[in-house]
Amino acid sequence: MILLRHELGEVLRDVRTAQGRTLRDVAKSSAVSLGYLSEVERGTKEASSELLASICDGLGMPLSELLGLVRERVEHVETLTAPVTLPVGPAVDADEVSASAA
Amino acid sequence: MILLRHELGEVLRDVRTAQGRTLRDVAKSSAVSLGYLSEVERGTKEASSELLASICDGLGMPLSELLGLVRERVEHVETLTAPVTLPVGPAVDADEVSASAA
């Protein structure tokens, strides 16, 4: 099961470190406690919508942009965790299978 | 301030109604209580990551797809709520302003 808070936390940390900023700096800009921000980044705490908006402000990033990054990351994780399926069923022609088996 | 739970709730309701399904039906498919799902759709309750994953299962929609829809909606709301700015400042040449005022 892919959990939003895990992927969101990873993205928030990536954005912060790409800006070359410390947890303390972003916590101050966001008016969020250092401990809270740290837990959100580690994916151990669900960010409330209000505090997520504050964190976006602190990072100078619109919520839509953050969601776009999280969507990309989740899509990637979904690809990695998708069950492997064999190429059988309507997509493959039965005669073709027999022919290549022969 | 744009709150994720409000926009997420609207999108979840849109997806459900587009599928022609009732709250009761999706709650049952998601193994989430009817009251909880209703509160999440109304944007009055933050969905935990676990329950959000269950709701996505119940709707037959990957989390990444849901996030894409939420991102689009938030981006639209950001456009509507963006402060109106006058075209002054570094983007406009001072001489140009004087010229057109003359």
Backbone of each chain as ProteinMPNN parsed JSONL, in Angstrom:
{"seq_chain_A": "MILLRHELGEVLRDVRTAQGRTLRDVAKSSAVSLGYLSEVERGTKEASSELLASICDGLGMPLSELLGLVRERVEHVETLTAPVTLPVGPAVDADEVSASAA", "coords_chain_A": {"N_chain_A": [[0.84, -1.2, 0.0], [0.663, 2.113, -0.983], [1.562, 4.957, 0.733], [0.4, 8.198, 1.142], [1.534, 10.097, 2.939], [4.174, 9.2, 3.261], [5.323, 9.542, 0.701], [4.846, 12.233, 0.253], [6.398, 13.327, 2.318], [8.989, 12.619, 1.49], [9.166, 14.13, -0.84], [8.917, 16.736, 0.152], [11.252, 16.912, 1.637], [13.149, 16.623, -0.414], [12.648, 18.955, -1.912], [13.297, 20.939, -0.068], [16.045, 20.386, 0.449], [17.05, 20.74, -2.097], [16.844, 23.439, -2.241], [18.849, 24.11, -0.632], [18.456, 24.43, 2.086], [17.99, 24.38, 5.678], [16.197, 22.27, 8.015], [15.464, 23.791, 10.215], [15.437, 26.389, 9.202], [13.375, 26.289, 7.234], [11.255, 25.547, 8.854], [11.025, 27.826, 10.403], [10.372, 29.8, 8.462], [7.939, 28.782, 7.71], [6.41, 28.948, 9.925], [6.01, 26.704, 11.486], [6.491, 24.079, 13.805], [9.79, 22.858, 14.452], [10.021, 20.15, 15.14], [7.597, 19.112, 14.244], [7.73, 19.566, 11.438], [9.912, 17.975, 10.872], [8.91, 15.44, 11.481], [6.882, 15.255, 9.572], [8.387, 15.292, 7.221], [9.717, 12.891, 7.546], [7.683, 11.195, 7.173], [6.187, 10.234, 9.221], [4.182, 11.58, 10.396], [0.924, 12.78, 9.644], [0.403, 15.559, 7.657], [-1.578, 18.323, 8.483], [-4.055, 20.042, 6.52], [-3.906, 22.807, 6.833], [-1.325, 23.182, 7.938], [0.188, 22.11, 5.914], [-0.252, 23.947, 3.889], [1.04, 26.127, 5.051], [3.658, 25.163, 5.071], [4.163, 24.991, 2.344], [4.096, 27.727, 1.748], [6.352, 28.51, 3.221], [8.301, 27.239, 1.745], [8.081, 28.591, -0.536], [6.494, 27.673, -2.64], [3.806, 26.89, -4.748], [0.857, 25.053, -3.732], [-0.184, 23.443, -5.757], [2.017, 22.887, -7.334], [3.608, 21.391, -5.618], [1.893, 19.184, -5.307], [1.984, 18.209, -7.885], [4.613, 17.249, -8.021], [4.484, 15.274, -6.063], [2.58, 13.613, -7.182], [3.983, 12.673, -9.447], [6.015, 11.235, -8.172], [4.554, 9.282, -6.772], [3.398, 7.954, -8.895], [5.629, 6.814, -10.04], [6.418, 5.08, -7.974], [4.199, 3.412, -7.962], [4.561, 2.115, -10.388], [6.83, 0.632, -9.836], [5.864, -1.072, -7.874], [3.847, -2.447, -9.036], [2.006, -5.432, -9.748], [3.549, -8.128, -11.466], [2.491, -9.137, -14.611], [1.734, -11.821, -16.803], [2.025, -11.874, -20.372], [-0.716, -12.676, -21.384], [-4.078, -13.322, -22.523], [-6.665, -11.167, -23.899], [-5.01, -9.422, -25.327], [-3.116, -10.829, -26.68], [-2.847, -12.859, -29.514], [-4.237, -16.05, -29.926], [-3.489, -17.905, -31.902], [-1.078, -16.923, -32.682], [0.478, -17.459, -30.439], [0.473, -20.255, -30.464], [1.782, -20.633, -32.87], [4.347, -19.575, -32.375], [5.125, -21.327, -30.471], [5.369, -23.637, -31.823]], "CA_chain_A": [[0.0, 0.0, 0.0], [1.448, 3.339, -1.079], [0.993, 5.93, 1.664], [0.65, 9.571, 0.713], [2.432, 10.851, 3.837], [5.562, 8.813, 3.0], [5.789, 10.151, -0.559], [4.837, 13.679, 0.494], [7.556, 13.64, 3.157], [10.2, 12.531, 0.663], [9.181, 15.264, -1.77], [9.192, 17.958, 0.916], [12.683, 16.927, 1.966], [13.883, 16.877, -1.666], [12.507, 20.372, -2.283], [14.07, 21.724, 0.907], [17.497, 20.22, 0.266], [17.386, 21.364, -3.387], [16.964, 24.882, -1.972], [20.013, 24.265, 0.243], [17.974, 24.98, 3.358], [17.906, 23.474, 6.82], [14.877, 22.063, 8.619], [15.21, 24.921, 11.107], [15.13, 27.555, 8.368], [12.047, 26.131, 6.623], [10.278, 25.561, 9.942], [10.836, 29.225, 10.793], [9.632, 30.475, 7.375], [6.586, 28.218, 7.612], [5.755, 29.088, 11.23], [5.682, 25.333, 11.897], [7.559, 23.69, 14.73], [10.859, 22.043, 13.866], [9.699, 18.739, 15.374], [6.475, 18.759, 13.359], [8.239, 19.501, 10.065], [10.792, 16.81, 10.79], [8.063, 14.231, 11.437], [6.188, 15.236, 8.279], [9.378, 14.889, 6.206], [10.04, 11.464, 7.715], [6.481, 10.421, 6.835], [5.617, 9.62, 10.423], [3.015, 12.373, 10.798], [0.088, 13.332, 8.57], [0.346, 17.018, 7.726], [-2.927, 18.87, 8.31], [-4.12, 20.905, 5.329], [-3.447, 24.151, 7.212], [0.126, 23.216, 8.079], [0.773, 21.857, 4.595], [-0.281, 25.25, 3.193], [2.108, 26.944, 5.638], [4.951, 24.628, 4.629], [4.304, 25.448, 0.945], [4.482, 29.142, 1.844], [7.735, 28.556, 3.705], [9.188, 26.777, 0.672], [7.839, 29.453, -1.699], [6.022, 26.782, -3.708], [2.349, 26.716, -4.698], [0.398, 23.696, -3.394], [-0.372, 22.664, -6.995], [3.335, 22.425, -7.791], [3.978, 20.302, -4.704], [1.062, 18.026, -5.648], [2.499, 17.669, -9.14], [5.816, 16.474, -7.697], [4.066, 14.076, -5.315], [1.912, 12.729, -8.157], [5.043, 12.029, -10.241], [6.705, 10.266, -7.325], [3.632, 8.167, -6.494], [3.251, 7.209, -10.144], [6.857, 6.023, -10.169], [6.355, 3.987, -6.977], [3.156, 2.484, -8.439], [5.161, 1.305, -11.455], [7.761, -0.305, -9.207], [5.177, -2.035, -7.022], [2.754, -3.093, -9.777], [2.234, -6.871, -9.886], [4.001, -8.531, -12.799], [1.489, -9.987, -15.26], [2.222, -12.469, -18.017], [1.318, -11.345, -21.541], [-1.763, -13.555, -21.908], [-5.396, -12.686, -22.513], [-7.149, -10.623, -25.17], [-4.014, -8.635, -26.047], [-2.275, -11.722, -27.478], [-3.635, -13.73, -30.377], [-3.979, -17.448, -29.549], [-2.781, -18.562, -33.001], [0.301, -16.432, -32.643], [1.149, -18.197, -29.367], [0.674, -21.623, -30.961], [2.757, -20.572, -33.945], [5.698, -19.395, -31.863], [5.448, -22.505, -29.682], [5.618, -24.736, -32.766]], "C_chain_A": [[0.882, 1.26, 0.0], [0.784, 4.393, -0.193], [1.403, 7.344, 1.271], [1.647, 10.278, 1.617], [3.894, 10.477, 3.631], [6.102, 9.547, 1.774], [5.847, 11.673, -0.425], [6.069, 14.099, 1.301], [8.848, 13.633, 2.349], [10.311, 13.748, -0.264], [9.51, 16.553, -1.021], [10.671, 18.053, 1.271], [13.516, 17.243, 0.721], [13.833, 18.359, -2.04], [13.367, 21.232, -1.364], [15.57, 21.605, 0.645], [17.936, 20.812, -1.08], [17.527, 22.883, -3.229], [18.15, 25.171, -1.05], [19.639, 24.803, 1.617], [17.908, 23.916, 4.45], [16.448, 23.331, 7.255], [14.497, 23.295, 9.437], [14.767, 26.166, 10.312], [13.712, 27.458, 7.804], [10.962, 26.145, 7.698], [9.968, 26.998, 10.35], [10.011, 29.976, 9.732], [8.178, 30.03, 7.316], [5.772, 28.46, 8.873], [5.207, 27.746, 11.697], [6.808, 24.901, 12.825], [8.549, 22.763, 14.02], [10.523, 20.558, 13.98], [8.592, 18.258, 14.444], [6.965, 18.582, 11.928], [9.108, 18.263, 9.867], [9.973, 15.518, 10.687], [7.317, 14.111, 10.109], [7.162, 14.769, 7.189], [9.707, 13.398, 6.312], [8.833, 10.572, 7.418], [5.839, 9.764, 8.032], [4.39, 10.386, 10.917], [2.251, 12.848, 9.565], [0.105, 14.855, 8.738], [-1.108, 17.46, 7.59], [-2.895, 19.8, 7.104], [-3.606, 22.303, 5.633], [-1.924, 24.199, 7.284], [0.831, 22.914, 6.761], [0.815, 23.16, 3.788], [0.828, 26.152, 3.728], [3.487, 26.48, 5.167], [5.204, 25.047, 3.17], [4.72, 26.915, 0.919], [5.953, 29.251, 2.211], [8.733, 28.142, 2.639], [9.044, 27.658, -0.576], [7.332, 28.677, -2.899], [4.503, 26.665, -3.634], [1.996, 25.254, -4.393], [0.273, 22.83, -4.651], [0.959, 22.094, -7.484], [3.811, 21.253, -6.919], [3.202, 19.032, -5.059], [1.523, 17.383, -6.951], [3.729, 16.799, -8.904], [5.448, 15.178, -6.972], [3.394, 13.085, -6.276], [2.954, 11.965, -8.973], [5.723, 10.922, -9.436], [5.832, 9.037, -7.067], [3.469, 7.309, -7.745], [4.47, 6.294, -10.355], [6.824, 4.824, -9.21], [5.305, 2.962, -7.399], [3.721, 1.561, -9.516], [6.056, 0.235, -10.85], [7.035, -1.406, -8.444], [4.029, -2.743, -7.744], [3.034, -4.585, -9.893], [2.64, -7.194, -11.324], [2.932, -9.447, -13.395], [2.083, -10.584, -16.525], [1.411, -11.96, -19.206], [0.339, -12.351, -22.119], [-3.084, -12.81, -21.846], [-5.692, -12.061, -23.854], [-6.084, -9.899, -25.983], [-3.166, -9.513, -26.969], [-3.183, -12.672, -28.274], [-3.24, -15.189, -30.111], [-3.174, -18.165, -30.631], [-1.301, -18.199, -33.007], [1.112, -17.191, -31.594], [1.452, -19.609, -29.834], [1.79, -21.637, -31.994], [4.176, -20.444, -33.387], [6.117, -20.582, -31.002], [5.863, -23.646, -30.578], [7.034, -24.697, -33.322]], "O_chain_A": [[1.731, 1.44, 0.873], [-0.401, 4.688, -0.345], [2.584, 7.645, 1.093], [2.523, 10.99, 1.125], [4.774, 11.322, 3.801], [7.2, 10.102, 1.806], [6.77, 12.318, -0.921], [6.703, 15.11, 0.996], [9.692, 14.517, 2.496], [11.388, 14.315, -0.449], [10.294, 17.37, -1.505], [11.268, 19.128, 1.215], [14.465, 18.026, 0.782], [14.842, 18.945, -2.433], [14.073, 22.134, -1.817], [16.282, 22.61, 0.623], [19.049, 21.324, -1.202], [18.243, 23.528, -3.994], [18.426, 26.325, -0.725], [20.407, 25.539, 2.237], [17.788, 22.721, 4.177], [15.592, 24.147, 6.915], [13.368, 23.781, 9.368], [13.849, 26.883, 10.709], [12.94, 28.414, 7.88], [9.878, 26.688, 7.484], [8.817, 27.352, 10.607], [9.07, 30.696, 10.066], [7.296, 30.795, 6.924], [4.569, 28.202, 8.89], [4.099, 27.657, 12.227], [7.954, 25.313, 12.646], [8.19, 22.0, 13.123], [10.717, 19.798, 13.031], [8.641, 17.143, 13.923], [6.662, 17.582, 11.278], [9.045, 17.597, 8.834], [10.301, 14.623, 9.908], [7.139, 13.012, 9.584], [6.805, 13.952, 6.34], [9.945, 12.729, 5.306], [8.946, 9.346, 7.411], [5.037, 8.843, 7.886], [3.645, 9.89, 11.763], [2.847, 13.264, 8.572], [-0.147, 15.37, 9.827], [-1.802, 17.017, 6.674], [-1.834, 20.288, 6.716], [-2.948, 22.92, 4.796], [-1.299, 25.125, 6.766], [1.935, 23.399, 6.516], [1.792, 23.439, 3.093], [1.482, 26.859, 2.961], [4.369, 27.295, 4.898], [6.322, 25.414, 2.811], [5.601, 27.298, 0.149], [6.705, 29.997, 1.585], [9.866, 28.621, 2.616], [9.783, 27.497, -1.547], [7.688, 28.978, -4.039], [3.963, 26.371, -2.567], [2.739, 24.338, -4.749], [0.581, 21.639, -4.625], [1.023, 20.97, -7.982], [4.344, 20.263, -7.42], [3.771, 17.942, -5.108], [1.462, 16.163, -7.105], [3.871, 15.738, -9.512], [6.026, 14.123, -7.233], [3.613, 11.877, -6.192], [2.829, 10.756, -9.17], [5.973, 9.827, -9.941], [6.304, 7.902, -7.132], [3.41, 6.082, -7.66], [4.338, 5.151, -10.794], [7.158, 3.702, -9.59], [5.507, 1.762, -7.209], [3.402, 0.373, -9.554], [6.051, -0.917, -11.285], [7.517, -2.536, -8.368], [3.317, -3.546, -7.14], [4.18, -4.977, -10.114], [2.129, -6.6, -12.273], [2.517, -10.417, -12.762], [2.844, -9.925, -17.234], [0.23, -11.648, -19.057], [0.539, -12.835, -23.234], [-3.189, -11.777, -21.184], [-5.041, -12.386, -24.847], [-6.224, -9.768, -27.199], [-2.567, -9.018, -27.923], [-4.159, -13.208, -27.749], [-2.055, -15.521, -30.076], [-2.275, -18.946, -30.318], [-0.422, -19.014, -33.284], [2.275, -17.527, -31.817], [2.557, -20.11, -29.629], [2.636, -22.531, -32.0], [5.097, -21.112, -33.857], [7.309, -20.828, -30.816], [6.617, -24.526, -30.163], [7.404, -25.551, -34.128]]}, "seq_chain_B": "MILLRHELGEVLRDVRTAQGRTLRDVAKSSAVSLGYLSEVERGTKEASSELLASICDGLGMPLSELLGLVRERVEHVETLTAPVTLPVGPAVDADEVSASAA", "coords_chain_B": {"N_chain_B": [[-6.359, 30.975, 1.994], [-5.619, 27.934, 0.494], [-7.008, 24.851, 1.07], [-5.961, 21.54, 1.24], [-7.661, 19.376, 1.991], [-10.227, 20.276, 1.386], [-10.241, 20.535, -1.429], [-9.503, 17.975, -2.191], [-11.702, 16.543, -1.205], [-13.775, 17.516, -2.835], [-12.924, 16.54, -5.306], [-12.98, 13.767, -4.859], [-15.708, 13.377, -4.515], [-16.627, 14.187, -7.047], [-15.46, 12.191, -8.666], [-16.713, 9.89, -7.697], [-19.471, 10.444, -8.228], [-19.34, 10.683, -10.982], [-18.961, 8.075, -11.585], [-21.399, 7.164, -11.114], [-22.13, 6.281, -8.582], [-23.16, 5.56, -5.191], [-22.566, 7.063, -1.935], [-22.726, 5.086, -0.002], [-22.17, 2.748, -1.426], [-19.503, 3.178, -2.328], [-18.247, 3.471, 0.126], [-18.557, 0.906, 1.136], [-17.098, -0.655, -0.743], [-14.624, 0.397, -0.209], [-14.108, -0.303, 2.347], [-14.478, 1.554, 4.36], [-15.98, 3.657, 6.789], [-19.316, 4.892, 6.277], [-19.909, 7.417, 7.342], [-17.371, 8.495, 7.739], [-16.337, 8.626, 5.106], [-18.172, 10.397, 4.03], [-17.615, 12.721, 5.498], [-14.997, 13.191, 4.663], [-15.408, 13.701, 1.951], [-16.858, 16.064, 2.195], [-14.905, 17.696, 3.033], [-14.423, 18.128, 5.678], [-13.003, 16.47, 7.237], [-9.678, 15.333, 7.659], [-8.279, 12.991, 5.527], [-6.693, 10.035, 6.492], [-3.548, 8.671, 5.388], [-3.7, 5.905, 5.035], [-6.471, 5.404, 4.899], [-7.098, 6.945, 2.706], [-5.788, 5.541, 0.701], [-7.36, 3.241, 0.769], [-9.808, 4.281, -0.069], [-9.161, 5.035, -2.674], [-8.741, 2.471, -3.737], [-11.373, 1.519, -3.504], [-12.606, 3.145, -5.342], [-11.419, 2.3, -7.578], [-9.169, 3.547, -8.624], [-5.88, 4.634, -9.238], [-3.679, 6.079, -6.773], [-1.976, 8.014, -7.811], [-3.375, 8.998, -9.987], [-5.592, 10.152, -8.807], [-4.243, 12.176, -7.395], [-3.333, 13.676, -9.525], [-5.719, 14.749, -10.506], [-6.475, 16.274, -8.304], [-4.37, 18.055, -8.193], [-4.762, 19.502, -10.574], [-7.207, 20.737, -9.979], [-6.529, 22.277, -7.728], [-4.663, 23.963, -8.878], [-6.3, 25.415, -10.566], [-7.934, 26.733, -8.69], [-5.977, 28.241, -7.437], [-5.385, 30.044, -9.471], [-7.759, 31.462, -9.587], [-7.764, 32.679, -7.102], [-5.509, 34.182, -7.01], [-3.734, 37.161, -6.214], [-4.57, 40.261, -7.727], [-2.329, 42.005, -9.729], [-0.892, 45.125, -10.582], [0.568, 46.136, -13.691], [3.297, 47.111, -12.974], [6.67, 47.912, -11.926], [9.792, 46.027, -12.037], [9.332, 44.713, -14.465], [8.355, 46.501, -16.264], [9.447, 49.123, -18.322], [10.725, 52.196, -17.182], [10.936, 54.508, -18.782], [9.2, 53.953, -20.799], [6.752, 54.081, -19.486], [6.639, 56.819, -18.865], [6.618, 57.828, -21.432], [4.168, 56.893, -22.46], [2.505, 58.186, -20.772], [2.786, 60.746, -21.493]], "CA_chain_B": [[-5.517, 29.769, 2.072], [-6.244, 26.775, -0.169], [-6.829, 23.68, 1.929], [-5.959, 20.291, 0.477], [-8.8, 18.482, 2.267], [-11.412, 20.784, 0.672], [-10.124, 20.214, -2.865], [-9.526, 16.505, -2.265], [-13.088, 16.121, -0.986], [-14.55, 17.826, -4.05], [-12.511, 15.628, -6.373], [-13.486, 12.424, -4.533], [-17.154, 13.358, -4.805], [-16.781, 14.226, -8.516], [-15.111, 10.88, -9.226], [-17.779, 8.956, -7.308], [-20.722, 10.719, -8.954], [-19.091, 10.365, -12.395], [-19.105, 6.611, -11.69], [-22.81, 6.876, -10.829], [-22.183, 5.453, -7.367], [-23.59, 6.202, -3.946], [-21.603, 7.072, -0.828], [-22.804, 3.778, 0.658], [-21.5, 1.781, -2.293], [-18.043, 3.393, -2.305], [-17.796, 3.19, 1.493], [-18.493, -0.544, 1.28], [-15.957, -1.114, -1.555], [-13.376, 0.911, 0.369], [-14.028, -0.737, 3.754], [-14.4, 2.787, 5.15], [-17.353, 3.911, 7.256], [-20.082, 5.856, 5.487], [-19.767, 8.735, 7.962], [-16.009, 8.963, 7.481], [-16.242, 8.99, 3.686], [-18.988, 11.596, 3.839], [-16.868, 13.863, 6.058], [-13.836, 13.446, 3.797], [-15.926, 14.356, 0.732], [-17.262, 17.432, 2.503], [-13.708, 18.458, 3.377], [-14.412, 18.449, 7.106], [-12.07, 15.568, 7.918], [-8.459, 14.979, 6.933], [-8.188, 11.541, 5.306], [-5.365, 9.483, 6.78], [-2.979, 8.071, 4.179], [-4.205, 4.535, 4.906], [-7.865, 5.419, 4.443], [-7.104, 7.488, 1.346], [-5.421, 4.415, -0.171], [-8.535, 2.362, 0.7], [-10.83, 4.951, -0.884], [-8.705, 4.886, -4.067], [-9.075, 1.083, -4.094], [-12.826, 1.433, -3.653], [-12.992, 3.864, -6.568], [-10.701, 1.686, -8.694], [-8.342, 4.619, -9.192], [-4.573, 4.728, -8.572], [-3.455, 7.308, -6.01], [-1.336, 9.026, -8.676], [-4.411, 9.593, -10.839], [-6.346, 11.051, -7.918], [-3.398, 13.344, -7.124], [-3.318, 14.479, -10.743], [-6.979, 15.497, -10.547], [-6.442, 17.265, -7.221], [-3.398, 19.085, -8.61], [-5.447, 20.343, -11.576], [-8.225, 21.535, -9.299], [-5.844, 23.268, -6.887], [-4.055, 24.946, -9.779], [-7.403, 26.274, -11.016], [-8.325, 27.583, -7.553], [-4.873, 29.203, -7.252], [-5.547, 31.081, -10.502], [-8.908, 32.287, -9.205], [-7.529, 33.4, -5.856], [-4.252, 34.932, -7.083], [-3.951, 38.6, -6.094], [-4.428, 41.019, -8.983], [-1.208, 42.947, -9.618], [-0.808, 46.084, -11.679], [1.803, 45.913, -14.453], [4.374, 48.052, -12.658], [7.81, 47.243, -11.319], [10.934, 45.778, -12.916], [8.934, 44.176, -15.769], [7.998, 47.616, -17.157], [10.512, 50.107, -18.443], [10.267, 53.481, -16.654], [10.821, 55.469, -19.888], [7.99, 53.583, -21.524], [5.623, 54.593, -18.718], [6.645, 58.272, -19.053], [6.248, 58.09, -22.821], [2.743, 56.706, -22.701], [1.778, 59.166, -19.95], [2.935, 62.063, -22.144]], "C_chain_B": [[-6.254, 28.571, 1.453], [-5.947, 25.529, 0.672], [-6.985, 22.384, 1.124], [-7.214, 19.47, 0.736], [-10.081, 18.953, 1.583], [-11.378, 20.334, -0.79], [-10.164, 18.7, -3.081], [-10.956, 15.988, -2.13], [-13.944, 16.347, -2.225], [-14.215, 16.839, -5.166], [-13.051, 14.221, -6.101], [-14.984, 12.325, -4.846], [-17.397, 13.354, -6.317], [-16.519, 12.851, -9.13], [-16.233, 9.883, -8.923], [-19.051, 9.192, -8.118], [-20.545, 10.439, -10.457], [-19.208, 8.854, -12.626], [-20.557, 6.195, -11.427], [-23.003, 6.053, -9.571], [-22.612, 6.268, -6.151], [-22.443, 6.188, -2.944], [-21.546, 5.679, -0.196], [-22.02, 2.717, -0.122], [-19.979, 1.925, -2.203], [-17.491, 3.108, -0.908], [-17.618, 1.683, 1.683], [-17.283, -1.104, 0.509], [-14.624, -0.738, -0.923], [-13.117, 0.38, 1.771], [-13.773, 0.464, 4.673], [-15.825, 3.071, 5.615], [-18.002, 5.0, 6.411], [-19.889, 7.27, 6.032], [-18.401, 9.331, 7.68], [-15.886, 9.449, 6.041], [-17.006, 10.284, 3.418], [-18.252, 12.842, 4.352], [-15.651, 14.215, 5.198], [-14.301, 14.168, 2.531], [-16.329, 15.804, 1.003], [-16.078, 18.308, 2.912], [-13.647, 18.832, 4.844], [-13.462, 17.547, 7.886], [-10.86, 15.328, 7.031], [-8.461, 13.458, 6.747], [-6.788, 11.077, 5.686], [-4.863, 8.814, 5.494], [-3.506, 6.657, 3.952], [-5.622, 4.535, 4.347], [-7.982, 6.014, 3.039], [-6.753, 6.382, 0.338], [-6.613, 3.468, -0.324], [-9.622, 2.964, -0.182], [-10.455, 4.853, -2.371], [-9.012, 3.471, -4.564], [-10.56, 0.97, -4.388], [-13.322, 2.11, -4.92], [-12.311, 3.263, -7.804], [-9.786, 2.67, -9.399], [-6.986, 4.65, -8.477], [-4.44, 6.079, -7.854], [-2.867, 8.403, -6.899], [-2.384, 9.734, -9.534], [-5.251, 10.577, -10.02], [-5.543, 12.334, -7.662], [-3.328, 14.268, -8.336], [-4.578, 15.345, -10.842], [-6.988, 16.598, -9.485], [-5.489, 18.407, -7.599], [-4.055, 20.059, -9.596], [-6.437, 21.282, -10.904], [-7.58, 22.642, -8.459], [-5.23, 24.362, -7.755], [-5.115, 25.941, -10.263], [-7.805, 27.243, -9.9], [-7.241, 28.638, -7.296], [-5.001, 30.361, -8.243], [-6.657, 32.041, -10.098], [-8.613, 33.177, -8.004], [-6.238, 34.217, -5.874], [-4.544, 36.424, -6.97], [-3.748, 39.283, -7.443], [-3.287, 42.013, -8.792], [-1.218, 43.876, -10.827], [0.516, 45.886, -12.397], [2.831, 47.007, -14.204], [5.531, 47.277, -12.038], [8.852, 46.933, -12.361], [10.529, 45.297, -14.314], [8.632, 45.294, -16.772], [9.127, 48.645, -17.147], [9.982, 51.488, -18.034], [10.045, 54.511, -17.77], [9.518, 55.25, -20.662], [6.756, 54.164, -20.829], [5.498, 56.102, -18.929], [6.146, 58.619, -20.453], [4.741, 57.964, -23.024], [1.908, 57.677, -21.871], [1.777, 60.528, -20.642], [1.906, 62.254, -23.274]], "O_chain_B": [[-7.373, 28.246, 1.849], [-4.792, 25.204, 0.944], [-7.982, 22.167, 0.435], [-7.784, 18.916, -0.204], [-10.932, 18.134, 1.234], [-12.365, 19.817, -1.315], [-10.777, 18.211, -4.03], [-11.366, 15.092, -2.867], [-14.733, 15.487, -2.616], [-15.1, 16.363, -5.877], [-13.529, 13.556, -7.021], [-15.456, 11.318, -5.373], [-18.252, 12.621, -6.815], [-17.261, 12.401, -10.003], [-16.647, 9.124, -9.799], [-19.643, 8.245, -8.635], [-21.487, 10.01, -11.124], [-19.518, 8.412, -13.732], [-20.896, 5.015, -11.509], [-23.915, 5.231, -9.488], [-22.447, 7.487, -6.098], [-21.487, 5.423, -3.072], [-20.471, 5.162, 0.106], [-21.303, 1.902, 0.459], [-19.259, 0.943, -2.026], [-16.394, 2.566, -0.772], [-16.656, 1.236, 2.308], [-16.534, -1.926, 1.038], [-13.626, -1.444, -1.073], [-12.037, 0.583, 2.325], [-12.98, 0.403, 5.613], [-16.779, 2.756, 4.903], [-17.336, 5.901, 5.902], [-19.723, 8.214, 5.261], [-18.28, 10.527, 7.414], [-15.391, 10.548, 5.788], [-16.545, 11.151, 2.675], [-18.272, 13.89, 3.706], [-15.319, 15.388, 5.028], [-13.669, 15.127, 2.09], [-16.164, 16.669, 0.143], [-16.229, 19.514, 3.113], [-12.913, 19.743, 5.226], [-13.15, 17.816, 9.046], [-10.985, 15.142, 5.82], [-8.629, 12.72, 7.718], [-5.801, 11.666, 5.247], [-5.653, 8.44, 4.627], [-3.734, 6.253, 2.812], [-5.941, 3.769, 3.438], [-8.864, 5.63, 2.272], [-7.346, 6.299, -0.738], [-6.856, 2.949, -1.414], [-10.277, 2.255, -0.946], [-11.314, 4.617, -3.22], [-9.489, 3.295, -5.685], [-10.958, 0.395, -5.401], [-14.328, 1.705, -5.502], [-12.592, 3.665, -8.933], [-9.642, 2.634, -10.621], [-6.94, 4.688, -7.248], [-5.014, 7.082, -8.278], [-3.215, 9.576, -6.761], [-2.283, 10.937, -9.775], [-5.575, 11.675, -10.473], [-6.09, 13.436, -7.707], [-3.27, 15.489, -8.193], [-4.512, 16.517, -11.211], [-7.45, 17.711, -9.736], [-5.778, 19.577, -7.35], [-3.92, 21.276, -9.468], [-6.498, 22.47, -11.22], [-8.024, 23.79, -8.476], [-5.273, 25.542, -7.407], [-4.863, 27.143, -10.356], [-7.994, 28.434, -10.146], [-7.549, 29.786, -6.978], [-4.755, 31.515, -7.895], [-6.531, 33.257, -10.239], [-9.139, 34.285, -7.895], [-5.9, 34.87, -4.886], [-5.505, 36.908, -7.569], [-2.853, 38.916, -8.205], [-3.27, 42.77, -7.822], [-1.514, 43.46, -11.947], [1.5, 45.503, -11.764], [3.193, 47.746, -15.12], [5.376, 46.112, -11.67], [8.824, 47.499, -13.455], [11.303, 45.453, -15.259], [8.649, 45.067, -17.982], [9.677, 48.983, -16.099], [8.915, 51.902, -18.486], [9.094, 55.291, -17.721], [8.848, 56.184, -21.102], [5.84, 54.669, -21.479], [4.4, 56.614, -19.146], [5.371, 59.556, -20.645], [4.115, 58.805, -23.668], [0.759, 57.964, -22.206], [0.894, 61.354, -20.415], [1.89, 63.299, -23.924]]}, "name": "protein", "num_of_chains": 2, "seq": "MILLRHELGEVLRDVRTAQGRTLRDVAKSSAVSLGYLSEVERGTKEASSELLASICDGLGMPLSELLGLVRERVEHVETLTAPVTLPVGPAVDADEVSASAAMILLRHELGEVLRDVRTAQGRTLRDVAKSSAVSLGYLSEVERGTKEASSELLASICDGLGMPLSELLGLVRERVEHVETLTAPVTLPVGPAVDADEVSASAA"}
